[in-house]
Amino acid sequence: ERMFVEYPITSMATNLKGDTLYAGTEGIGIMRVYRDEVDGISGASVYAQWGPIDLPCDYILSIYIAPDGTKWFGTEEGVARHTGNNTLDGWTAFFIDDGLVDNFVQTIYGDKIVKIWFGTPAGLSVFDGSSCISYTTDNGLISNNILSLATDKNGVVWIGTDGGISSYKNEKFISY
């Protein structure tokens, strides 16, 4: 319990079965709670129970678990993708050099066609499985500070910002 006072929980997500909780923290990485017990801490520093992994930093801002089970973790210094269930293997980190508009990844969400959307203070980046394309107010967003993301049943991506809401459909932004 003392750990959570010093390193608060910043984000959470469950796997598709609902038997595993991933909790992002403010300074010690990701805690995995499996069947009501913390069974591992994955991080970029010595706090990691299993040793350092390919996670950009230990301050986790956002978590998204895709339908295929791939886990995405947004941090202050980039985003990490984890595939599989082995804590030490299957990690890939992405940064500005890989196409992100900014390394500070505040929110992550997947759309209906399996693109992964990353919200940052500098705009929006969309990963199609091989590369990223980024969008800013120059492309029609109402604000570059992306705080939340969601999709609706029609596949429209909704983008919550500090300046209002934008939607994205058919390669076009509409702002409200």
VENWO-V85510 format. One record per pair of residues at least 6 apart in sequence whose ideal C-beta (glycine too) atoms are under 8 Angstrom apart, sorted by sequence separation. I is the first residue (numbers start at 1). J is the second residue. If there is no record, write none. Layout:
i=I j=J
i=I j=J
//
This chain:
i=14 j=20
i=24 j=30
i=25 j=31
i=32 j=38
i=33 j=39
i=41 j=47
i=42 j=48
i=46 j=52
i=65 j=71
i=66 j=72
i=73 j=79
i=84 j=90
i=94 j=100
i=96 j=102
i=110 j=116
i=111 j=117
i=118 j=124
i=126 j=132
i=135 j=141
i=137 j=143
i=151 j=157
i=152 j=158
i=159 j=165
i=167 j=173
i=14 j=21
i=15 j=22
i=23 j=30
i=31 j=38
i=32 j=39
i=41 j=48
i=42 j=49
i=45 j=52
i=64 j=71
i=65 j=72
i=72 j=79
i=73 j=80
i=83 j=90
i=96 j=103
i=109 j=116
i=110 j=117
i=117 j=124
i=118 j=125
i=125 j=132
i=126 j=133
i=137 j=144
i=150 j=157
i=151 j=158
i=158 j=165
i=159 j=166
i=166 j=173
i=167 j=174
i=13 j=21
i=14 j=22
i=22 j=30
i=23 j=31
i=32 j=40
i=41 j=49
i=42 j=50
i=44 j=52
i=63 j=71
i=64 j=72
i=72 j=80
i=73 j=81
i=82 j=90
i=95 j=103
i=108 j=116
i=109 j=117
i=117 j=125
i=118 j=126
i=125 j=133
i=126 j=134
i=136 j=144
i=149 j=157
i=150 j=158
i=158 j=166
i=159 j=167
i=166 j=174
i=167 j=175
i=12 j=21
i=13 j=22
i=22 j=31
i=23 j=32
i=31 j=40
i=32 j=41
i=40 j=49
i=41 j=50
i=43 j=52
i=44 j=53
i=63 j=72
i=72 j=81
i=73 j=82
i=82 j=91
i=108 j=117
i=117 j=126
i=118 j=127
i=125 j=134
i=126 j=135
i=149 j=158
i=158 j=167
i=159 j=168
i=166 j=175
i=167 j=176
i=12 j=22
i=22 j=32
i=23 j=33
i=31 j=41
i=32 j=42
i=40 j=50
i=43 j=53
i=62 j=72
i=63 j=73
i=64 j=74
i=71 j=81
i=72 j=82
i=81 j=91
i=108 j=118
i=109 j=119
i=116 j=126
i=117 j=127
i=124 j=134
i=125 j=135
i=149 j=159
i=150 j=160
i=157 j=167
i=165 j=175
i=166 j=176
i=12 j=23
i=21 j=32
i=22 j=33
i=30 j=41
i=42 j=53
i=44 j=55
i=47 j=58
i=62 j=73
i=63 j=74
i=70 j=81
i=71 j=82
i=80 j=91
i=81 j=92
i=107 j=118
i=108 j=119
i=115 j=126
i=116 j=127
i=123 j=134
i=124 j=135
i=148 j=159
i=149 j=160
i=156 j=167
i=157 j=168
i=164 j=175
i=165 j=176
i=11 j=23
i=12 j=24
i=20 j=32
i=21 j=33
i=29 j=41
i=30 j=42
i=43 j=55
i=44 j=56
i=62 j=74
i=70 j=82
i=71 j=83
i=80 j=92
i=81 j=93
i=107 j=119
i=115 j=127
i=123 j=135
i=124 j=136
i=148 j=160
i=156 j=168
i=157 j=169
i=164 j=176
i=11 j=24
i=20 j=33
i=21 j=34
i=28 j=41
i=29 j=42
i=30 j=43
i=42 j=55
i=44 j=57
i=45 j=58
i=60 j=73
i=61 j=74
i=70 j=83
i=80 j=93
i=81 j=94
i=105 j=118
i=106 j=119
i=115 j=128
i=123 j=136
i=146 j=159
i=147 j=160
i=156 j=169
i=9 j=23
i=10 j=24
i=20 j=34
i=29 j=43
i=44 j=58
i=60 j=74
i=61 j=75
i=69 j=83
i=79 j=93
i=80 j=94
i=105 j=119
i=106 j=120
i=115 j=129
i=118 j=132
i=122 j=136
i=123 j=137
i=146 j=160
i=147 j=161
i=155 j=169
i=159 j=173
i=9 j=24
i=10 j=25
i=19 j=34
i=28 j=43
i=29 j=44
i=43 j=58
i=60 j=75
i=61 j=76
i=78 j=93
i=79 j=94
i=105 j=120
i=106 j=121
i=114 j=129
i=146 j=161
i=147 j=162
i=154 j=169
i=9 j=25
i=10 j=26
i=19 j=35
i=29 j=45
i=59 j=75
i=78 j=94
i=104 j=120
i=145 j=161
i=8 j=25
i=9 j=26
i=28 j=45
i=58 j=75
i=59 j=76
i=78 j=95
i=101 j=118
i=103 j=120
i=104 j=121
i=124 j=141
i=142 j=159
i=144 j=161
i=145 j=162
i=7 j=25
i=8 j=26
i=29 j=47
i=55 j=73
i=57 j=75
i=59 j=77
i=77 j=95
i=78 j=96
i=100 j=118
i=102 j=120
i=104 j=122
i=123 j=141
i=141 j=159
i=143 j=161
i=145 j=163
i=7 j=26
i=28 j=47
i=29 j=48
i=56 j=75
i=57 j=76
i=101 j=120
i=102 j=121
i=142 j=161
i=143 j=162
i=7 j=27
i=27 j=47
i=28 j=48
i=55 j=75
i=56 j=76
i=57 j=77
i=100 j=120
i=102 j=122
i=141 j=161
i=143 j=163
i=4 j=25
i=6 j=27
i=7 j=28
i=56 j=77
i=57 j=78
i=79 j=100
i=101 j=122
i=102 j=123
i=123 j=144
i=142 j=163
i=143 j=164
i=56 j=78
i=78 j=100
i=101 j=123
i=122 j=144
i=124 j=146
i=142 j=164
i=56 j=79
i=101 j=124
i=102 j=125
i=121 j=144
i=123 j=146
i=142 j=165
i=143 j=166
i=56 j=80
i=101 j=125
i=120 j=144
i=121 j=145
i=142 j=166
i=3 j=28
i=30 j=55
i=55 j=80
i=78 j=103
i=100 j=125
i=121 j=146
i=141 j=166
i=29 j=55
i=54 j=80
i=77 j=103
i=79 j=105
i=99 j=125
i=120 j=146
i=140 j=166
i=76 j=103
i=77 j=104
i=78 j=105
i=119 j=146
i=75 j=103
i=76 j=104
i=99 j=127
i=119 j=147
i=29 j=58
i=79 j=108
i=119 j=148
i=28 j=58
i=30 j=60
i=75 j=105
i=119 j=149
i=27 j=58
i=29 j=60
i=74 j=105
i=142 j=173
i=27 j=59
i=74 j=106
i=99 j=131
i=100 j=132
i=117 j=149
i=140 j=172
i=141 j=173
i=25 j=58
i=26 j=59
i=30 j=63
i=74 j=107
i=94 j=127
i=99 j=132
i=101 j=134
i=135 j=168
i=140 j=173
i=142 j=175
i=25 j=59
i=26 j=60
i=53 j=87
i=74 j=108
i=98 j=132
i=99 j=133
i=100 j=134
i=101 j=135
i=139 j=173
i=140 j=174
i=141 j=175
i=142 j=176
i=25 j=60
i=53 j=88
i=73 j=108
i=99 j=134
i=101 j=136
i=124 j=159
i=140 j=175
i=24 j=60
i=55 j=91
i=72 j=108
i=24 j=61
i=50 j=87
i=51 j=88
i=54 j=91
i=56 j=93
i=24 j=62
i=50 j=88
i=53 j=91
i=54 j=92
i=55 j=93
i=94 j=132
i=135 j=173
i=24 j=63
i=54 j=93
i=56 j=95
i=79 j=118
i=107 j=146
i=112 j=151
i=42 j=82
i=106 j=146
i=107 j=147
i=109 j=149
i=111 j=151
i=117 j=157
i=119 j=159
i=22 j=63
i=106 j=147
i=107 j=148
i=108 j=149
i=109 j=150
i=110 j=151
i=107 j=149
i=109 j=151
i=113 j=155
i=22 j=65
i=30 j=73
i=61 j=104
i=62 j=105
i=67 j=110
i=112 j=155
i=61 j=105
i=62 j=106
i=64 j=108
i=66 j=110
i=72 j=116
i=74 j=118
i=111 j=155
i=42 j=87
i=61 j=106
i=62 j=107
i=63 j=108
i=64 j=109
i=61 j=107
i=62 j=108
i=64 j=110
i=111 j=157
i=40 j=87
i=56 j=103
i=67 j=114
i=66 j=114
i=109 j=157
i=10 j=59
i=11 j=60
i=16 j=65
i=22 j=71
i=24 j=73
i=10 j=60
i=11 j=61
i=13 j=63
i=15 j=65
i=66 j=116
i=10 j=61
i=11 j=62
i=12 j=63
i=13 j=64
i=14 j=65
i=16 j=67
i=11 j=63
i=13 j=65
i=64 j=116
i=16 j=69
i=15 j=69
i=32 j=87
i=62 j=119
i=13 j=71
i=11 j=74
//
